[in-house]
Amino acid sequence: MKVIAGLTLGLAALSALPMAASAQTAPAAQVAPQASQGVETPWRRADVLRLAERVADYQLATMAAGYIPPEAARDTVDPAGWVQGALFVGLRDLADRSDNTAYRQAILARGAANKWALGKRFYHADEHVIGQSYLWAAKHGAGDAAIGPLRQRFDAILAYPPKVGLEHAEYTDPRGVDCDQRWCWSDALFMAPATWFELSAVTGDPKYAAYARKEFAATTDYLYDKDEHLYYRDSRFFTRRGPDGEKVFWSRGDGWVVAGLARVIPMLPPGDPDRVRLETVFKEMAAKLKAIQKPDGYWSPSLLADPKKSLPESSGTAFFTYGLAWGVKAGLLDRATYEPTIRKGWGALTRAVHPDGKFGWVQPIGDRPESVSYEDTQFYGVGAFLLAATAMADLDLKTPAASKQAR
């Protein structure tokens, strides 16, 4: 399928989509489709990238045609918003590795169409993630113009820093959720910090990284459970419990964090105290994730839920597979210890890829564990898959001798 660079065609008519409903708990588990419904698991670099390109091509072509997945929220149609911005983070990693220049062209075309603007909410981390693709574009043909509005926005935030706390109100609170001026929910640790750190690297000005260091540390102090080695999605979940009395840690919420750590840690100097601390958190989370991975290779939507009752879910699984694969390649994780976990995760992800390249089992937009099916897909899930695939390509694992699938 040929990639179409004009990605905004037909999206305006979709602005009236209702917000996706948020379920309080996930339903009883469904039976996952057999591997034959997906694609054969590739292991070698060239084969992995070929699958990544198939998934990216399907997504870009359907976006260009104006298709929006069912159960999409209003944020989905925003070409500068987080839903599409997370996809473009995955595309930039694919563009770095693929010989197909269409992915580079798509990133440049999106930025130019957006006039390099961020989302409209001034402080909100979700509005900053698209800046990661602009930073890539600046180094690949677009020049300094690609980061002009980004730098202007961040300079204004530093001039008028938010003064709110990190306690998260209910979304039904008529006073609103003012803590989102800061990084008070786990997703934010993927959306914003890497943009701030990379802007410092590109401009040579340390003030952006200094802000990110401080805010990342504050969020970790607040949301990281030092006993479970997982992040709560936000403060509303501190006291909530699942059906068996377990703490509620949302898979994709922690996936955002793991992926965010994988992108931020390399931008800190080796031996830097902040880097050492984040590496410690990353390794603690990795050990926990290895221990709670389901036998089928997925992670449960609610990470500590009974794995026998839980559904597959691919977006959290993709972020975890990405983070663990990156950690092995970076030398933070022992290959012999984590390779079996990575192989199981990657095998699960390939079973979520439909023969035409659609990526399924992606939980719709929400803020907690919810229902999900093989047919469910969303743009950010594809971004997570592309991150996992490119990290797997970097590992370039050998094909298992006994089987094509990691069980």
C-alpha positions as CSV (number, residue, x, y, z in Angstrom):
1,M,0.0,0.0,0.0
2,K,1.5,3.3,-1.0
3,V,1.9,5.9,1.7
4,I,0.0,9.2,1.0
5,A,1.7,12.2,2.4
6,G,-1.3,14.5,2.7
7,L,-2.6,13.3,6.0
8,T,-5.3,15.8,6.8
9,L,-7.8,15.0,4.0
10,G,-11.3,14.5,5.2
11,L,-10.6,15.0,8.9
12,A,-12.6,18.2,9.4
13,A,-15.9,16.5,9.1
14,L,-15.0,14.2,12.0
15,S,-14.8,17.0,14.6
16,A,-18.3,16.1,15.9
17,L,-17.3,12.7,17.1
18,P,-18.4,12.1,20.7
19,M,-15.9,11.4,23.5
20,A,-15.3,7.7,24.0
21,A,-17.0,6.4,27.1
22,S,-14.8,5.3,29.9
23,A,-15.6,2.1,31.6
24,Q,-14.9,1.7,35.3
25,T,-13.6,-1.9,35.0
26,A,-12.7,-4.3,32.2
27,P,-15.2,-7.0,31.4
28,A,-14.6,-10.7,31.7
29,A,-11.9,-11.9,29.3
30,Q,-12.6,-12.8,25.8
31,V,-10.8,-15.5,23.9
32,A,-7.8,-14.0,22.0
33,P,-7.6,-14.8,18.3
34,Q,-5.1,-17.5,17.2
35,A,-1.8,-16.6,15.7
36,S,-3.1,-17.6,12.3
37,Q,-5.3,-14.5,12.3
38,G,-2.3,-12.2,12.5
39,V,1.1,-12.5,10.7
40,E,4.2,-14.6,11.1
41,T,6.6,-13.3,13.7
42,P,9.7,-11.7,12.1
43,W,12.9,-11.6,14.1
44,R,15.7,-10.4,11.8
45,R,16.1,-6.7,11.2
46,A,15.0,-6.5,7.6
47,D,11.9,-8.6,8.2
48,V,10.9,-6.6,11.3
49,L,11.2,-3.4,9.4
50,R,9.2,-4.8,6.6
51,L,6.3,-5.5,9.0
52,A,6.7,-2.1,10.6
53,E,6.4,-0.5,7.1
54,R,3.3,-2.6,6.4
55,V,1.6,-1.3,9.6
56,A,2.7,2.3,8.9
57,D,1.6,2.2,5.3
58,Y,-1.9,1.0,6.3
59,Q,-2.2,3.7,9.0
60,L,-1.0,6.6,6.8
61,A,-3.1,5.6,3.9
62,T,-6.3,5.2,5.9
63,M,-5.6,8.5,7.6
64,A,-5.1,10.2,4.3
65,A,-8.4,8.8,3.1
66,G,-10.2,10.4,6.2
67,Y,-10.8,7.2,8.1
68,I,-11.0,7.5,11.9
69,P,-11.3,4.3,14.0
70,P,-14.5,3.6,15.9
71,E,-14.6,4.8,19.6
72,A,-12.2,7.7,18.7
73,A,-12.4,10.8,20.9
74,R,-12.4,14.4,19.7
75,D,-8.6,14.6,20.2
76,T,-8.1,12.1,17.4
77,V,-8.9,14.6,14.6
78,D,-6.4,17.3,15.9
79,P,-3.3,17.2,13.6
80,A,-1.2,18.7,16.3
81,G,-2.8,16.8,19.2
82,W,-1.4,13.9,21.2
83,V,-3.3,11.1,19.4
84,Q,-1.6,11.8,16.1
85,G,1.5,13.2,17.8
86,A,2.3,9.8,19.4
87,L,2.0,8.2,16.0
88,F,4.5,10.6,14.6
89,V,7.0,9.8,17.4
90,G,6.9,6.2,16.1
91,L,7.2,7.4,12.5
92,R,10.4,9.3,13.2
93,D,12.0,6.2,14.6
94,L,10.9,4.3,11.5
95,A,12.1,7.1,9.2
96,D,15.6,6.8,10.8
97,R,15.8,3.1,9.8
98,S,13.7,2.6,6.7
99,D,15.0,3.1,3.1
100,N,11.5,4.3,2.2
101,T,11.6,8.1,2.1
102,A,7.8,8.3,2.4
103,Y,8.0,8.4,6.2
104,R,10.4,11.3,6.2
105,Q,8.1,13.1,3.7
106,A,5.1,12.4,5.9
107,I,6.7,14.0,9.0
108,L,7.9,17.0,7.0
109,A,4.5,17.4,5.3
110,R,2.6,17.2,8.6
111,G,4.8,19.8,10.2
112,A,4.5,22.2,7.3
113,A,0.7,21.7,7.2
114,N,0.6,22.5,10.9
115,K,2.8,25.5,10.4
116,W,4.9,23.9,13.1
117,A,2.4,24.9,15.7
118,L,1.7,23.0,18.9
119,G,-1.7,22.2,20.3
120,K,-3.9,24.9,21.6
121,R,-3.8,24.2,25.4
122,F,-0.8,26.2,26.5
123,Y,0.7,24.2,29.3
124,H,-0.8,20.8,28.7
125,A,1.8,18.0,28.0
126,D,-0.4,16.4,25.4
127,E,0.0,19.4,23.2
128,H,3.8,19.1,23.3
129,V,4.4,15.6,21.9
130,I,4.0,16.7,18.3
131,G,7.1,18.8,18.9
132,Q,9.2,15.7,18.9
133,S,8.4,15.2,15.2
134,Y,9.2,18.9,14.6
135,L,12.6,18.5,16.3
136,W,13.3,15.6,14.0
137,A,12.2,17.6,11.0
138,A,14.5,20.5,11.9
139,K,17.4,18.1,11.5
140,H,16.1,16.5,8.3
141,G,15.5,19.4,6.0
142,A,13.0,21.8,7.6
143,G,15.6,23.9,9.4
144,D,15.2,26.2,12.4
145,A,11.7,27.3,11.3
146,A,10.4,23.9,12.4
147,I,11.1,24.7,16.1
148,G,10.4,28.4,16.2
149,P,6.9,28.1,17.6
150,L,8.0,25.3,19.9
151,R,10.7,27.4,21.4
152,Q,8.4,30.4,21.7
153,R,5.9,28.3,23.6
154,F,8.4,26.8,26.0
155,D,10.0,30.2,26.6
156,A,6.6,31.5,27.6
157,I,6.0,28.6,30.0
158,L,9.4,29.2,31.6
159,A,8.5,32.9,32.0
160,Y,5.1,32.1,33.5
161,P,5.6,28.6,35.1
162,P,2.5,26.8,36.5
163,K,1.9,27.1,40.2
164,V,-0.6,24.3,40.7
165,G,-0.1,21.1,42.6
166,L,-0.2,17.5,41.3
167,E,-3.4,16.3,42.9
168,H,-5.8,15.2,40.1
169,A,-9.5,16.2,40.3
170,E,-12.3,14.1,38.8
171,Y,-13.0,15.0,35.2
172,T,-16.6,15.6,36.3
173,D,-15.5,18.4,38.7
174,P,-17.0,21.6,37.4
175,R,-13.9,23.5,38.5
176,G,-11.9,21.5,36.0
177,V,-8.6,19.7,36.2
178,D,-6.0,22.4,36.8
179,C,-3.1,20.1,37.7
180,D,-2.7,19.3,34.0
181,Q,-0.8,22.5,33.7
182,R,2.0,20.2,35.1
183,W,2.8,16.5,34.5
184,C,0.3,15.2,37.0
185,W,-0.7,12.0,35.1
186,S,1.5,9.2,33.9
187,D,0.9,9.7,30.2
188,A,2.5,13.2,30.4
189,L,5.9,11.6,31.0
190,F,5.9,10.4,27.4
191,M,4.2,13.5,25.9
192,A,6.4,16.3,27.1
193,P,9.7,15.5,28.7
194,A,11.5,14.2,25.6
195,T,10.5,17.3,23.8
196,W,11.9,19.6,26.5
197,F,15.2,17.6,26.7
198,E,15.7,17.5,23.0
199,L,15.0,21.2,22.6
200,S,18.0,21.8,24.9
201,A,20.1,19.4,22.9
202,V,19.2,21.1,19.6
203,T,19.5,24.7,20.8
204,G,22.4,24.2,23.3
205,D,20.3,26.0,25.9
206,P,20.1,24.0,29.2
207,K,17.1,25.8,30.6
208,Y,14.6,23.5,28.9
209,A,16.2,20.3,30.2
210,A,16.4,21.9,33.7
211,Y,12.6,22.4,33.7
212,A,12.1,18.8,32.5
213,R,14.4,17.4,35.2
214,K,12.5,19.2,37.9
215,E,9.0,18.3,36.7
216,F,9.9,14.6,35.9
217,A,11.3,14.2,39.4
218,A,8.2,15.8,41.0
219,T,5.9,13.5,39.1
220,T,7.9,10.4,40.0
221,D,8.0,11.4,43.7
222,Y,4.2,11.7,43.6
223,L,3.0,8.8,41.3
224,Y,5.6,6.1,41.6
225,D,4.7,3.3,44.0
226,K,8.0,2.2,45.5
227,D,6.6,-1.1,46.6
228,E,5.0,-2.2,43.4
229,H,7.5,-0.4,41.1
230,L,4.8,1.0,38.9
231,Y,3.2,4.4,38.4
232,Y,-0.4,5.3,39.2
233,R,-2.1,6.9,36.3
234,D,-2.9,9.9,38.6
235,S,-3.7,10.6,42.2
236,R,-7.4,9.5,41.8
237,F,-6.1,5.9,41.7
238,F,-4.1,5.9,45.0
239,T,-6.9,4.3,46.9
240,R,-8.8,2.5,44.2
241,R,-8.7,-1.3,44.1
242,G,-9.6,-4.0,41.5
243,P,-12.1,-6.8,41.9
244,D,-9.6,-9.0,43.8
245,G,-8.4,-6.1,46.0
246,E,-5.4,-5.4,43.9
247,K,-4.0,-1.9,43.3
248,V,-5.0,-0.4,39.9
249,F,-2.1,0.3,37.6
250,W,-3.2,0.9,34.0
251,S,-1.1,-0.9,31.4
252,R,-1.0,1.9,28.9
253,G,-0.4,4.5,31.6
254,D,2.7,2.7,32.7
255,G,3.6,2.0,29.1
256,W,3.7,5.7,28.5
257,V,6.2,6.0,31.4
258,V,8.5,3.2,30.3
259,A,8.6,4.6,26.7
260,G,9.2,8.1,28.1
261,L,12.1,6.8,30.2
262,A,13.6,5.1,27.1
263,R,13.5,8.4,25.3
264,V,14.7,10.7,28.1
265,I,17.5,8.6,29.6
266,P,19.8,8.8,26.6
267,M,19.6,12.6,26.6
268,L,21.1,12.8,30.1
269,P,24.9,12.6,30.6
270,P,26.2,9.2,31.9
271,G,26.7,9.3,35.6
272,D,24.4,12.4,36.0
273,P,22.5,12.0,39.3
274,D,19.1,12.5,37.5
275,R,20.1,9.8,34.9
276,V,21.1,7.4,37.6
277,R,17.8,7.9,39.4
278,L,15.8,7.3,36.2
279,E,17.8,4.3,35.3
280,T,17.1,2.8,38.7
281,V,13.3,3.4,38.2
282,F,13.5,1.9,34.7
283,K,15.3,-1.2,36.0
284,E,12.8,-1.6,38.8
285,M,9.9,-1.3,36.5
286,A,11.5,-3.8,34.0
287,A,11.8,-6.4,36.7
288,K,8.2,-5.9,37.8
289,L,7.0,-6.1,34.2
290,K,8.9,-9.3,33.6
291,A,7.3,-10.9,36.6
292,I,3.7,-10.0,35.6
293,Q,3.7,-10.6,31.9
294,K,0.9,-12.9,30.9
295,P,1.7,-16.4,29.4
296,D,0.4,-15.2,26.0
297,G,3.0,-12.4,25.9
298,Y,0.6,-9.5,26.5
299,W,0.3,-7.5,29.7
300,S,-3.1,-7.2,31.3
301,P,-5.0,-3.8,30.9
302,S,-4.9,-3.6,34.7
303,L,-1.4,-4.8,35.4
304,L,-2.0,-6.6,38.7
305,A,-5.3,-8.1,37.7
306,D,-5.8,-11.9,37.5
307,P,-4.1,-12.8,34.1
308,K,-6.6,-15.7,33.7
309,K,-9.4,-13.2,33.5
310,S,-7.8,-10.3,31.6
311,L,-7.9,-9.4,28.0
312,P,-5.0,-8.9,25.6
313,E,-4.0,-5.3,25.1
314,S,-1.5,-4.2,22.6
315,S,-0.7,-0.5,23.3
316,G,0.7,-1.1,26.7
317,T,2.4,-4.3,25.5
318,A,4.0,-2.4,22.6
319,F,5.4,0.3,24.9
320,F,6.7,-2.3,27.3
321,T,8.3,-4.4,24.5
322,Y,9.9,-1.2,23.2
323,G,11.3,-0.2,26.6
324,L,12.7,-3.6,27.4
325,A,14.2,-4.1,23.9
326,W,15.8,-0.6,24.2
327,G,17.0,-1.4,27.7
328,V,18.8,-4.5,26.5
329,K,20.4,-2.7,23.5
330,A,21.5,0.2,25.8
331,G,23.1,-2.2,28.2
332,L,20.8,-1.4,31.1
333,L,19.1,-4.8,31.2
334,D,20.7,-8.3,31.0
335,R,20.0,-9.8,27.6
336,A,19.7,-13.4,28.9
337,T,17.3,-12.4,31.6
338,Y,15.0,-10.2,29.4
339,E,15.2,-11.6,25.9
340,P,12.5,-14.3,26.6
341,T,10.1,-11.6,27.9
342,I,10.9,-9.4,24.9
343,R,10.3,-12.3,22.5
344,K,7.0,-13.1,24.1
345,G,5.9,-9.5,23.9
346,W,6.9,-9.1,20.3
347,G,5.2,-12.4,19.3
348,A,2.0,-11.1,21.0
349,L,2.3,-7.8,19.0
350,T,2.6,-9.5,15.7
351,R,-0.5,-11.6,16.4
352,A,-2.3,-8.2,16.8
353,V,-1.4,-7.2,13.3
354,H,-4.1,-8.0,10.8
355,P,-3.1,-9.4,7.4
356,D,-3.7,-6.0,5.8
357,G,-1.5,-4.1,8.3
358,K,-4.2,-2.9,10.7
359,F,-2.9,-3.1,14.3
360,G,-5.6,-4.5,16.7
361,W,-6.2,-5.1,20.4
362,V,-5.6,-1.3,21.1
363,Q,-7.6,-0.1,24.0
364,P,-9.6,3.0,23.0
365,I,-8.9,6.4,24.5
366,G,-9.4,6.5,28.3
367,D,-7.7,6.8,31.6
368,R,-8.0,3.3,33.1
369,P,-8.3,-0.4,32.2
370,E,-11.3,-0.9,29.8
371,S,-12.8,-3.3,27.3
372,V,-10.8,-4.0,24.2
373,S,-11.1,-6.4,21.2
374,Y,-9.0,-7.7,18.3
375,E,-10.7,-5.2,16.0
376,D,-9.9,-2.1,18.1
377,T,-7.2,0.2,16.7
378,Q,-6.1,3.8,17.4
379,F,-3.3,6.0,16.0
380,Y,-1.3,6.1,19.2
381,G,-1.3,2.3,19.3
382,V,0.3,2.2,15.9
383,G,2.9,4.7,17.2
384,A,3.7,2.3,20.1
385,F,4.0,-0.6,17.7
386,L,6.4,1.3,15.5
387,L,8.6,2.1,18.5
388,A,8.5,-1.6,19.5
389,A,9.3,-2.7,16.0
390,T,12.2,-0.3,15.5
391,A,13.7,-1.4,18.8
392,M,13.3,-5.0,17.8
393,A,15.0,-4.3,14.5
394,D,17.9,-2.8,16.5
395,L,18.2,-6.0,18.5
396,D,18.2,-8.1,15.3
397,L,17.3,-11.3,17.1
398,K,18.0,-14.7,15.6
399,T,15.0,-16.7,14.5
400,P,14.2,-19.4,17.1
401,A,15.4,-22.8,15.8
402,A,12.4,-24.8,17.0
403,S,9.6,-22.4,16.2
404,K,8.7,-19.2,14.4
405,Q,6.7,-18.1,17.4
406,A,8.1,-17.2,20.9
407,R,5.7,-18.9,23.3
